[in-house]
Amino acid sequence: MSAECTIVFPGQGAQRTGMGADFCAEYPVARETFAEASAAVGEDLLRICVERDPRLHRTEYTQPCVLTMEIAAYRVLVTEFGFRPVAFGGHSLGEYAALVAAGVFELADGVRLVRARGALMQRAAPEGAGAMAALILPDIAGSGVAELVAEAGAEVANDNSTDQLVISGAREAVAAARVVLAERHPELRFVPLRVSAPFHSRWMRGIEAEFAGHLTDCAPRIRTERSVTVTSNYTGEFHRPETLAEHLARQISAPVRWTANMRALLRSGAPRYEVGPSAPLSKFFATLGAPVTRIATVGDLRALPGTAASENTAADNLPASTASEPESSTTGITSAAESSAVLQPEPALSAAPGPARSTSTDGLTIHRKTAGTPRLRLFCWPFAGGKAATYTPWRRELPDWVELCVVELPARQRHLAQTPIRRFTDLVDAALAQVLPLTDLPFAFFGHSLGALTAYEVARRLPDPIAPRALFLGGAVAPHLPRPGRLSDLPDHEFVAAVGHYGGIPPEVRETPEVMALFLPALRSDFEIFDDYRFTPAAAPSCPAHLFGGRDDRQVAVTQLEAWRDVLPGLRSTELLPGGHFFLVEQRAALLGSLADKLAGVRPHAVSA
């Protein structure tokens, strides 16, 4: 990837728990960026980003965290993918990321500036005294809405696009504007924003002078001549070196002229990329008919044309969700292949020759299927939202001496009345109660995504001397790496949007309320299990272990998969198969061929060649 391009950065509001974790796991330059920024402000910014730290949503910390994540991802684009930006833009806080990327500010100065900026903005107005709201209406600039807002005593804070303005001011003024707008423009959407102060309004003017002092402190290191490649929120045009500091100070209280910024950036004609935790700016560019490629996760990098991992798969071809927040980028997200496995009618387990049995405790069921005299049991652990139907076809392709034992969580398709399991520890306890009576034969575990974590933890909890002959784990970030935010706590529409961002729910499912009503409860309860997982140091299974991953997996980076070696002393191999996160569906024959070979090596009475 070496073409010239334009880079834009979103601002405050784009943050999400877990942002940057996948970049740091995959690329040293990202880790170095977080270390550099953390040293500059005396805070562990990566920890604030990836843990459930409430400071991530406090303006003083939000701003340096977002800027650092954006610069970390940007440096990966430049150093690893050969991007050559010719122009930069950023929305509000994002303007500072653009200036750091362009080389105007050093990263250390940039994070110190935005931390000071955030603290000043937080203090500028008493908590709860101000409010902001987004106004959405086609051709809003020519509708007279801005004039009505001003008459109500509020102000336009952001001119975001041809159909969106954001207003700011005293809570009473914003409420008055809502009443007037409802009368004059009943078709207008009025969306209150959850903010702690009325940003980009006259309430911020009192802090401009103090912030200008912070700019003066780093003036000896500012390369003002490089600012000509960065658009100014204050003027709507590219910066001029002689007015850079003045316009940055004024930007705090002045409206963000983002529509003008976009028009200025479009003049270069270069392809556009939005780099940040989420991608709200791409929607604004869309109102001008200008497509933007989002770079929010490592998976987005792999999807770039010209990269080794950009080959299309069935899952990759599904349309991504347009929702920009909240999002996540680590293990446990359901993909299109997983969704279709969940939603297909479940074949009877007795379809193939041989006796079929099921055992159940507390709703957790193990479906057992043999084709001959079993010498070894293979327990298959489910991924988020999965049913036994996913593994049913395996019986026909495994050796006849393997008894297939498919673990199914409660509250699946035919058992919706069951009480779902919601805590990871409860899942392990229920699993142990089911597995231990079946350890009279040698056995092995296979788990995918959430199932990989389950297989690993159940193996760790088995009492001595009971242990699997082998452990097969696929499509999962190593358990000791940083955890994402809690998707399971989101309201339904946000949950669907977050999962849909990763191709998790096919459009035909998402757009059919009756099907979604059946699909969501099991998926949500499984994400509650995943969100509840906590890694604790303990003795690891010493049996042979083998890892499987998809070459095009946008959720699990190769380094995140291979990090299992830190907690698996018996790790023997890592195999990457063609396909995305759900290679176990896309490459079933290849996966089962490899499993059969490895199972033969641990089969009782097997003789080494």
N, C-alpha and C positions, 0 to 999 in steps of 0.2 A: 504494500500500500504506500504510494508515494505521491499521489496527486495533490495539487494545491487545494486548500479547503478553507472554509470559514467555521470558526468554533464559537459557540454561545454557551453561557453558563446560567442556570437558574439561580434564584436567590432563596431567601428564608421562606420556609414553608415546604421546600423540597426535601427536607431532612427526613430520614427514617432510621429506625433502629437496625443495626447490622450493616449500614452503608459503608462501603470500603473494605469490608472483611475479605471478600473474595479476591479483590485486587491485591491485598496484602498477602494473602495465602499464595498467590500465583506469581507475583512479580516483586523482586527485591527493590526496584526503584519506588514502588508504592510504599513499602515498609520504610524505606529511607525517608520518604517525604513526610510520613506521619511522625517519624522520630525527630526530624528537623523542626517541624512545626510545634511539636510537643515541647521540645527544649526551649523554643522561643517564648512560649507562654507559661511554662512551668506546670503544665497539666498533661495527663496521658489522654490525648485526644482520641486515639484509637479505642481505648477502653470505654470512653464516653459514647463513642459511636456504636460499638458492637454489643455493649451490655445494656441492661434495662436501667439506664441511668437517667433520672428525671432532669438532670442538667442539660441533656440534649435539646430540650424544648424551652430552655431559658435563653433569652436572646444573647446574653453575654457569652454563652458557650455555643449556642447554635451557630453563630456566625463563623467563628474560627473552625468549627468542626466541618461545616459545609464547604468552606473554602478549601480546607486541607483535602477532603475527599475529592473535590473537583480537580485540584492540582495533581493529586496522586494519579487519578485516572488519565488526566491530560498528559502527564509525563510518560505513562505507559504508551499512549497513542504515538507520541513522538519518538521515543527511544526503541520501542519494540515493533511498531507498525509503520514507521517512516512518514508520519503525517507532516505536511509542510503548510501550516496555516498562513494565510495572507491577511486575514482580518479576524477581529475578536469582538464579541459583544457580551454583555451580561446584564441581567435584570436586577436592579437595586444592589443587594449584596454581591450578586454575580458579576457586577462591574469590577469589583476588586479582584475576583478570580481571573477575569479577563486581563486585568493590568499585570497581575503576577505572571500569567501565562505568556504575555507579550514581552516580559522582561523589564517592565517599567518599575515594579517593586520587587525586591527580594522577598522570598516566601516568609522569612522571619518577620520582616517589617509588615507584610500583608496581614499575617495572622494577628500581630499585635495591634495593628490599626483597627481591624474589624472587631476584635474583642473590646477595645476601647469604645468603638462606635456603638456596639451592642449595649454596653453598660450605660453609656450616655443616653441612648434612645430609651432604655428601660426606665431611667430616672426622670425623663423629660416630662412625663405625665403621671399623675396618681393612678394606681391600679384601678381599673374599672371605670375611669372617668371618660375614656375615649372609646371609639368603636370604628370598625371598617366594614365595608360590604362590597361585594362584586355585583355589578349591574350588567345584565346580558340582554342585548337587543340588536337585531340586524341593523347595520348602518347607524350605530349609536352616535357617531360623531355628528351626523346631520340631523339628529332627532330633537335637539334642544334640551336634552337631559342634563347636560353640564350646567346650563343656566338655571334650571329648576333646583339642582343640588345646591348651587351657590345661594339662591334665594332662601333656602332652608337653613343656611348657616354652615353647611358642610363643604368639603373641597374634593376635587378630583385628585386622587393620589397616584393612580396609574392609568395611563392610556395604553391598555394592553394590546388591543387589536381593533379591527373595524367593527367588532360586535361586543366588546367588553371594556368597561371602565371599572375602576375600583375607587370608592369614595372613602373619606376619612374625616374625623372630626370629633367633637364632643358627642357623647352618647345620645343626648337629646336632639342634637342637630341631625345626626344620622337617622334617628327614628322619625323626625319630622320629614326628612327627605323621602323616607319610605312611604309615608302617607300620601305626599304630593304625587310621587311617581305612580303609585297604585291608581290614583284618580286619573292622571293624564296619560299614562302609558300602561294600561292593564295587561298588555302582552309582555311587559318587561319582567325578567326574572331577577329577583332581589335575593342575594345569597349572603347572609351575615357571615363574617369571617371570625374565627377564634384567634384573636390577637390580644396582646397585653397592653398595647398603646396605639394611639392614632398616628401611625407612621406616615411620612411624606405629607405632612400638613404643617400649618403654622405653629402647632404645638411643639415642633422640633426646632424652631428657629433659635431658641435660647441656648442650644448646645453647639451651634455651628462654630462659634469662636473658640470654644475649648477644643473641639475636634481639629480645627485648623492648627492649633498648637501641636497636636500629635503629628500632623502632616509635616510641620516645620522641623520637628525632631528628627525625622528620617530623610529630610531634604537632601543631605549630602550623598545619599545612596540612590536617590530616585533618578532614573534615566528618562527624563521627560521627552527626549527626542523620539523614543519608541512608542509614545502614546498615540501617535498619529494613525496607528493601525487598530485603535480601540474606539468604539462608539461611546458617546457620553449620554447618560440618562438625562442630564440636565438640558443639553441643547438639542439632542436628537441627531447630531452629526458626529463625525470623528473628532476626537480631542485635538486641541492645539497645545503644544508644549507650554506656552506662556500663560495659559489659563487653567492648566490641569488642577492645581491645588485649590484654586478658588471654586471651580465647578464641582469638585468632589465635596467640598464643605457645603456648598449650596444644595447638593443632591439630597442631603438628609431631609430637608423640609420641602423641597420642590417636587412637583409631579414627575414620575418616571415616564418619559416620552418614548415608550417602547415601540409603538407603531412607527414612529420616525426612525428609531434605531434599526428596525427591521428593513425599512426601505433603503437606508444607507448601506446596510450590509449586503443587500441583494444586488447592489450595483457591481460587485466584484464578479458575479456570475459563477463563483466557485461553489461546489457542493457544501452543504451545511451539516454540521454535527452538533447535537446538544449533549454536553458532558456534565453529568450531575447525578444526584441520588434518584431523581425522577425527571420526567420530561414535560413540564407544562408549556414550555416555550414552543414546542413543535406544533401545538394546537393553534397558537397565535400566528405562527408562520403559515399555517394551513389556510387562514382566512385571506391571505394574499396569494394563495395558489402556489406556495413554495414548500416543497417537501423537506423534511429535516430527519436525519438518521439519529436515533437516540443511542447514547453510550452510558448506560446506568449500571451495567454488570459485566463481569467477564464473559458471560454468555453472549452479550451483545457484540463483544469484540470478535467472538468466534463466528458470528453470523455475517461479518463484513465481507463483501465481495473481494475475492483475491486472496483470502486467508485460507490456510490449510483446512480449517474446520468449517468452511462455509458451504459445503455440499448440502443440498437439500435432502431432508428426510420427510416422511409422512407427517411426523409431528411438527417439524419446522415449518411446513407449509401452511399450518393453520394461522389465521389472522390473530395478531396479538391484541390484547386488551388496550383500549385507548385511555384507560384510567391512569393517572400519573402518580397517585399516592393513595394509600401507603403501599409499599412494595417490599419484597424480600428477595434474596438471591442465593439461598442456600438449600441444603437437602430438605426433602419432605414436601416440596411443592409438587402438586400433581400435574402431569402433562397430559396431552391429548390421548396418547396411547393408554395411559392409566385410566382416564375417564372412560374410554370405550370399553376397557376391560371391566370396569365397574358396572357399566350400564347394559352390557349384552345379556340376553337371557342366559341363565345358568344351566349348562348341560348337566344331566344326571351323572353322578359319579360312577354309576354302575354300567355306563355305556360300554366299557371295555370288559373283556373276560376277566374273571377272578372275583373273589368276594369283596364287597365294599362294606366298611363299618364306619360309624361315627361315634365319637365320645365327646361329652360336653360337661363342663363344670363352670358355673357362674356365667353361662352364656358363651364362653369361648369354646369353640368346637374344633376337633381334629378329625378331618375326613381321611380315612385310611383306604388305600387301594392297592391291591397286589395283582400280579399276572402269573405268578409261579410261587415257588417256595422261597419266602423272603430270608435273606441273610443279613440285610442291612436296611435300616429305615432312613429315609431322607425327609426331614421336617422342612417344610417351606413356609416361611414367615411372610405375612402380607405387608404390602406397602399401603400408604394412606388411601383410604377409600376402597381398597381391594377386596375381592371376594374369592372364594375357592375356585370359581370358574377360570381364573387366570392360569392356574397351575394344572387344571384338569387334563389338558392335552399332553402334559409331560409323561403321563403313565404309558402312552403308546410309544414313546421314544426313548425311555430309560430301559436299562437291562431288566430282564424279568425277575432277577433276584433282589431288586430294590423295591421295597414297599414305600409308596408315596404317601406321606402324611402331611396333608395341607391344613395349616392352621387358619381358622377364620374367626375374626372378631365378631362380637355380638352386634345386633341391630342392623344386619345386612338385609338384602332384598326380601327374603321370605320370612324374616324373623324381626320385623320392625318393632314389635312389641317388647323385645328384650331391652334390658337396661344396658346402655353402652358403657364401655370402660373409658374413663377420662384421664386417669393418672397412669404414668408410665410404671410406677412401682406396682400398681394393682395389676397391670398387664403382665408383668414379670411373675408376680405371685400366682396368678391364674394359670399362666403358661407352665410354671414348674409343677403345679398340681396335676396338669394334664400330661406332661412329658415324662415325669419320673416313673409312672407305672409302665411306660413303654420303652424303658431303657434295658429291658431284658434281652434285647437284641442290640448289636452294635448299631450306631446311628451317626448321622451327619446333619448339619444345619445349612440351609440356604436362606438368605434374606436379602431383600432389595429395598433400598431407601430406608423408610421407617423400619421395615423388616430386618434390615441389616443391623440397626441398633438393637432391635429386640433379640435377634439371634445371638449377638455378642454378649448382651447382658444376661440372658438366660444361661448361656454357656459359663459365664463367670460365677453364676449363683448355684450351679449344680454341686451337690456335695461330693467330696472325695470318696471313692476314686472314680466316680462317674464322670465321663467326659466324652465329647464328640470325637469320632475318628477324624473328622475334617470339618472345617468351617469355610463356607463360601459366601462372600459378602459382595454386593453389587450396588452401584449407583448411590453411594453414601459418602458424605464428608466425614472424615475421621472424628470420633466423638469428643476429643479433647480440644478441637479447634473452636473459635468464637461462635456463639449461638446467635441466631437471628431474633428479631422481635416476635411477639405473639400474634400470629395471624388469627388464631382462634378467638381472640377477643373482639375482632372487628364486627360491625353490623353486617348483615347478610350481603347488602349490595357492595360494601367495600371488600368483604371477604371474597366474593365472586370476582370482583375486579382485580384483586391482588393475585389470586390464583390464575385468573384468565390472562394476566400479563405474561405468564410463562406458558401460554397455550394449554392451560389446565382444564378448561371446559370448552368443548367444541361449541360453535355457534348454535347448532341445531339443538343442543341440550340447554344452553343458556337461554335460548329464546322460547323454550317450551316450559311454561311454569309448572305443569303437572310432573314432568320428568325432573325438573330441578328440585321440586318438593321432596321427591324420593331420594335424590342424589345427595343433597346438602347435609342432612343430619349425620350420616355416617362419615362423610368427608370431614365435617367440622369436629366430630368427636375424636377422629383419628388425629387431627391437627392439635387437639387439646393434649392428647398423649404425647405427641412430638414436642409440643411447647413445654411440657412438664419434665422432659428429660434433663437430667443433670449428670455430667460425668464426674465420677469420683475415683481417685486412684485406688486400685485394688489389684489383686493377682489376676493376670490375664490368662485366657485359655492357652495351654501350651501345645495344643494339637496343631497339625499342619493347617495353614490358612491360605486362601487364595482370593484375590480381589478381581472384580470384573467392572469395567466401565464402558461407557459409550464414547467413541472418538468425538462425536459432535454434541456431547452433553453440555447444555448451556447452564446447568445448575451445579455440576460437580466438576471442578477443575482437576486435572491430572494430579497436581501437587496435593490437592485436598484429599483425593482418593489415596494416594501413596503415603500420606501421613499416617494411615493406619499402622504402618510398620512401627511407629513409636509405641503402640499399645498391643501389638501382636508379635510376640517373640518367635512364633512359629510360621511367620509369613514366608511362603514359598514362591509365589508368582503374582504378577499383575497382568491381566489381559484386557486390551482395549478392542472392542468389537465395533464394526460400523454401526452408525445410528446414533440417536440422541439418548436422553435419559432413560427411555424405556426400550433399550436394546434387547431386553429379555423377551419382548413381544416381537420386535422387528427382526431380531437375529436368533430366534428360538433354536433353530436347528444347530447353528454353530455353538451356541451356549451349551445346549444339552450334549453335544458331541464332546465338548471339553469336560463337562461335568462327569460324563460316563467314563472317560479316560481316567480322571482323577479318583473317582469312586472305585474303579477297578484296582487302583494302587493301594487302597485301604480296606478292600474287601476281606473279610475273614478268610483265612487259609490261602490268601493270595501269595504267590511265589514270585519273588523279584526276578526279573530277566537277567 
